[in-house]
Amino acid sequence: MRNGKYIGFIDSDDYISNEYIQKLMNRALEKNADIVKCGYYAENLDSHEKHAILYKDLSVNRGLENQILELNGFLWGAVIKNELFSDFRIPENFWYEDMITRVIIYRKCRRFEFLNEPLYYYVQHEGNISKKVEKSNDVKCLDQYFLGIKLYELSNKIGLKKDEILYKILLNEFGMMLWSRTKGLNKKDAKQVFIVACEFMKQFENCDKIDLNKYENYFRIAFENYNYILWKLISRLNRWGV
């Protein structure tokens, strides 16, 4: 698999439709795409509910820009050209390694296709590793911060631009995502990781001139002013609408 033209990922709890590989590869070969993603079914084994998660049929041949944040960042549910991994590898021993999709893989991709069919089955239950991680107060949740830094440095190393798209990605990763990962920590530790995230985000200059949505703008203000309460509030609103 690792020596093929395309590679794919399937999580251990999940499964795929009989047409998954054929349909994704047909689209990939027809368009010479770097990445082809598809819709999926979110299937809950505990409640016996299943619903389709779709985006829109999409072809992009000059690289993703703001669409990076519209698309899910999961590594699964896609076929990806092996050459996109030619100058880096997925970091090992981190939680939340899917972050690499938005920070690096989507940004390297020039030809992107989205097949608007639910061909992948994302299975959820209380025993999921992702569920346990989300509820955890383990300090390993700080991987959200450390992996973000590592991927930022790797992005610079392989020549990806330090541009407004990267800034928006990091606003999301150190905004709502960092809050959701660390909310199980005690207040002192959670506040400390927020402060170091603020220090990191200071390197992006003239961010008030970037076209941001309302959540992105509030996160910008929170980071610039070290406003922990605003960060928590906007994260909750962004995540749950409350």
Secondary structure as UniProt FT lines:
FT   TURN            2..3
FT   STRAND          6..8
FT   TURN            12..13
FT   STRAND          15..16
FT   TURN            18..19
FT   HELIX           20..31
FT   STRAND          35..44
FT   TURN            45..48
FT   STRAND          49..53
FT   STRAND          58..60
FT   HELIX           67..70
FT   STRAND          78..81
FT   HELIX           82..85
FT   TURN            86..87
FT   TURN            97..98
FT   HELIX           99..100
FT   HELIX           101..105
FT   HELIX           106..108
FT   STRAND          112..124
FT   TURN            126..127
FT   HELIX           129..134
FT   HELIX           139..142
FT   HELIX           143..157
FT   TURN            158..159
FT   HELIX           164..172
FT   HELIX           173..177
FT   HELIX           178..182
FT   TURN            183..184
FT   HELIX           187..201
FT   TURN            202..203
FT   HELIX           207..209
FT   HELIX           214..224
FT   TURN            225..226
FT   HELIX           228..240
//
